[in-house]
Amino acid sequence: MRTGTTWIISLLLIASCSNKDKEAGTSNWISLRADSTNTVKLGDTLVIYESICRGCAYEGSTRFDIQDSLGIIKLVDIISTDNNSSDMAGGSISQDILLKPVRTGTTTIKLYKILSPGTAKEDSAQFRTYTITIKN
């Protein structure tokens, strides 16, 4: 019985170490808010959490883009995560939009969510604005 208990404790320790490694990888992610000025450091990774509908007509064609008033924020990656069961219809897919500041200053970015090439003109008129101050 003691061997089984030791084995379970070992698994729990390994699992907790793995989660800490994952948390450490995203610990410098700063979630941006559209309703206030975001103050960040030059080495931070900025993230905007979005989602798209799962199984809808726009799932495969949705894209994101930013427009930066000073050119000091760069879009570096979009991470898609589908946490829904494979046998589930509908739901949503998480979209983590990762941005990196390239120099200090205060800028305003616009985030565009373009659903499809056919709706690009209408979608480009809708955006969310973020004000970001980047410090050393």
ZAMARGU-4260 file (C-alpha; in steps of 0.2 Angstrom, whole numbers, plus 5000, padded with zeros to 4 digits):
<rodrens>
0) 5000/5000/5000 | 5014/5012/5004 | 5021/5010/4986 | 5004/5015/4979 | 5004/5031/4990
5) 5022/5035/4985 | 5017/5034/4967 | 5002/5045/4968 | 5012/5058/4978 | 5025/5058/4964
10) 5013/5061/4951 | 5005/5075/4960 | 5022/5083/4962 | 5026/5081/4944 | 5010/5089/4939
15) 5012/5104/4950 | 5029/5107/4943 | 5023/5106/4926 | 5009/5119/4930 | 5022/5131/4937
20) 5032/5130/4921 | 5017/5134/4911 | 5012/5149/4923 | 5030/5155/4922 | 5029/5156/4903
25) 5014/5167/4904 | 5018/5177/4920 | 5024/5192/4910 | 5008/5193/4899 | 4999/5209/4902
30) 4981/5209/4898 | 4976/5225/4889 | 4960/5235/4894 | 4951/5246/4882 | 4943/5257/4896
35) 4959/5264/4903 | 4977/5268/4900 | 4988/5252/4900 | 5005/5255/4908 | 5018/5242/4903
40) 5036/5239/4902 | 5047/5237/4887 | 5050/5218/4889 | 5032/5213/4893 | 5021/5203/4881
45) 5004/5211/4879 | 4989/5201/4876 | 4971/5204/4871 | 4959/5190/4874 | 4946/5187/4860
50) 4935/5173/4853 | 4927/5167/4838 | 4912/5156/4835 | 4915/5138/4833 | 4907/5129/4819
55) 4900/5146/4811 | 4903/5152/4794 | 4917/5164/4800 | 4927/5151/4810 | 4940/5148/4797
60) 4941/5166/4789 | 4942/5177/4805 | 4958/5187/4806 | 4964/5201/4818 | 4975/5216/4814
65) 4981/5231/4823 | 4984/5249/4818 | 4997/5258/4829 | 4997/5277/4829 | 5016/5278/4833
70) 5022/5261/4826 | 5029/5255/4843 | 5018/5240/4846 | 5020/5224/4835 | 5008/5210/4832
75) 5018/5194/4835 | 5006/5180/4836 | 4988/5174/4838 | 4986/5158/4848 | 4970/5148/4845
80) 4963/5137/4859 | 4948/5126/4857 | 4943/5119/4874 | 4927/5112/4868 | 4923/5093/4867
85) 4926/5086/4850 | 4908/5080/4850 | 4901/5096/4855 | 4892/5107/4841 | 4895/5126/4843
90) 4904/5135/4857 | 4919/5147/4855 | 4937/5146/4851 | 4949/5157/4862 | 4960/5169/4852
95) 4975/5176/4862 | 4982/5191/4852 | 5000/5193/4857 | 5009/5210/4855 | 5026/5216/4859
100) 5032/5234/4862 | 5047/5239/4852 | 5051/5256/4860 | 5045/5267/4874 | 5031/5280/4872
105) 5013/5282/4873 | 5002/5276/4858 | 4985/5271/4854 | 4981/5255/4844 | 4965/5250/4835
110) 4961/5231/4835 | 4951/5225/4820 | 4942/5209/4819 | 4939/5205/4801 | 4926/5190/4800
115) 4928/5186/4781 | 4934/5194/4765 | 4916/5198/4760 | 4913/5208/4776 | 4930/5216/4777
120) 4924/5234/4772 | 4910/5234/4786 | 4922/5225/4799 | 4936/5238/4796 | 4923/5252/4802
125) 4922/5243/4819 | 4937/5242/4831 | 4942/5243/4849 | 4954/5256/4855 | 4968/5253/4867
130) 4979/5267/4875 | 4996/5260/4880 | 5011/5269/4889 | 5027/5259/4887 | 5041/5262/4900
135) 5058/5256/4902
</rodrens>
